[in-house]
Amino acid sequence: MLNISFLDLSSFTGLVATVVLTFNFLLGMMLSTNYKRQTYWKTLPKKIKNINLYNFHNWTAYIALLLVILHPTLLLFDASTKFKFIDIIFPINAPTQKLFVAFGTLSMFALIIVIVTTQKVIRDKISFRTWKNIHLISYGTAMLFVIHGIIMDPLLKNRPVDIFDAEKLVSELCLIVLIVASFIRYKFHINTKKM
């Protein structure tokens, strides 16, 4: 019989959240460019071009937020973790790896802020520049969340990081994708300013 603990579920949920956030981040970067004018976009099948990427980006953000909130919440149901609600929202006294728990907490709060300010009722009340500046914290949020996933011990026993562990490899791949995509997006921004 398979014995899955809440700690295992929390680790899995965090890993899936990392992948979904990485995908959401890539969609957001694509939406911030003139991707429909690019040759690669024009060659895609019509079914793909008809997908509303803006809505898809929003829904992946909501799914990521749900997973990000579920990830630490599951720890509350596992007595072996010794996590309390206060440790999740204010990790100064977290039972293990306080700094890296704080990275996860900060990225959770940043994600909430980005999603809340994207809601039409809020977005209509702030300037585009304010919204854009708030949205730019996504870059830091993504990096914090991925670093949190790479450094945290999935068993919460302060073991050294095993960079070749399968879970860590997924997070490391997400980090590489985020860094490369950020570099490409930055180059696109610089090239666009020159035109």
C-alpha positions in Angstrom: 0.0 0.0 0.0 1.2 3.5 -0.9 1.8 5.7 2.1 1.9 9.3 1.1 2.3 11.9 3.8 1.1 15.5 3.8 4.8 16.4 3.6 5.1 14.4 0.4 2.0 16.1 -1.0 3.4 19.5 0.0 6.7 18.8 -1.8 4.8 17.5 -4.9 2.5 20.6 -4.9 5.5 22.9 -4.6 7.2 21.2 -7.5 4.1 21.4 -9.7 3.7 25.1 -8.7 7.2 25.7 -9.8 6.6 24.3 -13.3 3.2 26.1 -13.7 4.8 29.4 -12.5 7.7 28.9 -15.0 5.2 28.3 -17.8 3.1 31.3 -16.7 6.2 33.5 -16.6 7.1 32.5 -20.2 3.5 33.2 -21.3 3.7 36.6 -19.7 7.0 37.5 -21.3 5.6 36.4 -24.7 2.5 38.5 -24.2 4.7 41.6 -23.4 6.2 41.4 -26.9 4.7 41.8 -30.4 4.8 38.0 -30.8 2.0 37.9 -33.4 4.3 39.7 -35.8 7.0 37.2 -35.5 7.7 34.7 -38.3 7.6 31.7 -35.9 4.1 32.7 -34.7 2.8 33.1 -38.3 3.9 29.5 -39.1 2.0 27.9 -36.3 -1.3 26.0 -36.9 -4.5 28.1 -36.8 -5.7 26.1 -33.8 -2.8 27.3 -31.7 -3.0 30.9 -33.0 -6.7 30.9 -32.0 -5.9 30.2 -28.3 -6.5 33.3 -26.2 -3.1 33.5 -24.6 -4.1 36.3 -22.3 -6.8 34.2 -20.7 -4.5 31.2 -20.7 -1.8 33.3 -18.9 -4.4 34.4 -16.3 -5.7 30.9 -15.7 -2.2 29.5 -15.2 -1.6 32.3 -12.7 -4.7 31.3 -10.8 -3.7 27.6 -10.8 -0.2 28.5 -9.7 -1.6 30.7 -6.9 -3.8 27.8 -5.7 -0.8 25.4 -5.7 1.5 28.0 -4.0 -1.1 28.4 -1.2 -1.8 24.7 -0.9 2.0 23.9 -0.8 2.6 25.3 2.8 -0.9 24.7 4.0 -0.4 20.9 3.6 2.5 21.2 6.1 0.0 22.2 8.8 -1.6 18.7 8.6 1.7 16.8 9.1 2.7 16.8 12.8 6.3 15.8 11.9 7.0 19.2 10.2 6.2 21.2 13.4 5.0 24.1 11.1 2.3 26.4 12.5 0.2 28.9 10.5 2.3 31.8 11.7 5.5 30.0 10.4 3.9 30.1 6.9 3.0 33.8 6.9 5.8 35.1 9.1 8.6 32.5 9.0 11.0 34.2 11.5 10.5 31.2 13.9 10.0 28.5 11.2 11.1 25.1 12.6 13.7 24.7 9.8 15.6 26.7 7.1 14.1 30.0 8.1 15.7 32.0 5.3 14.6 29.7 2.5 11.1 29.3 4.0 11.0 33.2 3.9 11.9 33.0 0.2 8.8 30.9 -0.4 6.7 33.2 1.8 7.9 36.3 0.0 7.2 34.8 -3.4 3.7 33.7 -2.3 2.9 37.3 -1.1 4.4 38.8 -4.3 2.3 36.4 -6.4 -0.8 37.4 -4.5 -0.1 41.1 -5.1 0.6 40.6 -8.8 -2.6 38.6 -9.3 -4.8 41.0 -7.2 -3.5 44.1 -9.1 -4.3 42.4 -12.4 -8.0 42.1 -11.6 -10.0 44.5 -13.7 -11.6 46.3 -10.8 -8.1 47.1 -9.4 -6.3 47.6 -12.6 -8.8 50.3 -13.8 -7.9 52.3 -10.6 -4.2 52.4 -11.1 -2.1 53.7 -13.9 -0.6 51.4 -16.5 2.9 52.3 -15.3 2.0 51.4 -11.7 0.5 48.1 -12.8 3.6 47.4 -15.0 6.0 48.1 -12.1 4.0 45.8 -9.8 3.9 43.2 -12.5 7.7 43.4 -12.9 8.1 41.9 -9.4 7.2 38.6 -11.1 10.8 38.3 -12.2 12.1 38.3 -8.6 9.1 36.2 -7.5 9.9 33.5 -9.9 13.6 33.4 -8.9 12.8 33.4 -5.2 10.3 30.5 -5.6 12.7 28.4 -7.7 15.6 29.0 -5.3 13.3 28.1 -2.4 12.6 24.8 -4.2 16.2 24.1 -4.9 17.6 24.8 -1.4 14.8 23.4 0.8 15.2 19.9 2.1 12.0 18.0 1.0 12.1 16.1 4.3 12.6 19.3 6.3 15.6 17.8 8.1 18.3 20.4 7.1 20.1 17.9 4.9 22.6 19.3 2.4 21.2 20.1 -1.1 21.5 17.2 -3.5 21.6 19.0 -6.9 21.1 15.7 -8.7 17.9 14.7 -6.9 15.0 14.5 -9.4 12.9 17.1 -7.7 15.9 19.5 -7.6 16.7 18.8 -11.3 13.2 20.0 -12.2 13.6 23.2 -10.2 17.1 23.7 -11.6 15.8 23.3 -15.1 13.1 25.9 -14.3 15.7 28.2 -13.0 17.8 27.9 -16.2 14.7 28.4 -18.4 13.8 31.5 -16.4 17.3 33.0 -16.6 17.6 32.3 -20.4 14.1 33.6 -21.1 14.7 36.8 -19.0 17.9 37.4 -20.9 16.2 36.9 -24.3 13.3 39.2 -23.1 15.8 41.9 -22.0 17.6 41.7 -25.4 14.3 42.0 -27.1 13.5 45.1 -25.0 16.9 46.7 -25.8 16.5 46.0 -29.5 13.0 47.4 -29.6 14.2 50.6 -27.9 16.8 51.1 -30.7 14.1 51.0 -33.4 
